[in-house]
Amino acid sequence: MSSRFPLRKVLLSSVMVLTMIFASHQASEAADRRFVTIGTAGVTGIYYSVGGAICRFVNKERKRHGLRCSAEATGGSVYNLRNIRAGELDLGVVQSDWQFHAFKGSNVFKKDGADSNLRALFSLHPDTVSVVARKDTGIKKMDDLKGKRVNLGNPGSGTRATAEAWLQALGWTKKDFSLVAEMKSAEQSAALCDGKIDAFYMVAGNPVGNILEAATTCDVVMLPLVGDKITSLVKSKPYYRQAVIPGGIYRGVDSDVPTYGVAATFVSSSKVSDEIVYEVVKAIFENFNAF
């Protein structure tokens, strides 16, 4: 017994030392690894795909720079801008109109005040305004939406905030509809084809996953957003521009659909380190064709 005890004691001591070394190594690795979060939007939209692509390129080089990137599904532009300001997100994909208002402290950001730390890194794709209706509702133009059940997007999303500006430009209120739904983008296609709503409004790059889903599941129409009030709205704001959704992208929508839209922009805060911003932008532009 007495001859084996010292050996057991040595073995236990060795295990303890190895455990301490391993724990120290893990702590060192954790300290070296930094997490970067990108705010996107719903999982069916292009923002989520863009955020995921950016993170894949960043993570390819994580052994060199120590950054680990994750794309987070969020409520959209307004949510992203508020959470970048709060330091909960490092970067985000947002609509250019709400980027403008966040920087200026106007519109839905009036109570928040101007975010002087907001920084635009680069522009992405054009985001167009789409109003999609089920064909059997008889909706063919904007005025036909009155008295109907319309989804304007979830509160906190760029789509919802842009929809509010659209209603104001037309001189409409929510009372002009029989129902204003507040579904997320991932929910509205099924709701449209199941007859729970008659139309939905959204802002996104084309082709949009949930419009493709709706057009595949049931017969749809896309409304032309034209007229003096729309023209005046576009001319009055530096972040809007006339746009066209090309025919043939969605089943049953064979002709071009005139509309308006904004740019999708990639933003951050001056509070995020220059190194992190540099590595993220570098990862995209060194892999630009693949991106």
Salt bridges, closest charged atoms under 4 A:
GLU29 OE2 - HIS25 NE2 3.42
GLU61 OE1 - ARG64 NE 3.31
ASP112 OD2 - ARG82 NE 3.12
ASP127 OD1 - HIS125 NE2 3.07
ASP136 OD1 - ARG134 NE 2.86
ASP144 OD1 - LYS141 NZ 3.14
GLU164 OE2 - ARG160 NE 2.98
GLU164 OE2 - LYS174 NZ 3.76
GLU182 OE2 - ARG160 NH2 3.14
ASP198 OD1 - ARG134 NH2 3.74
ASP198 OD1 - ARG149 NH2 2.83
ASP219 OD1 - ARG251 NH2 2.95
GLU275 OE1 - ARG34 NH1 3.09
GLU279 OE1 - ARG64 NH2 2.89
GLU286 OE1 - LYS282 NZ 3.36
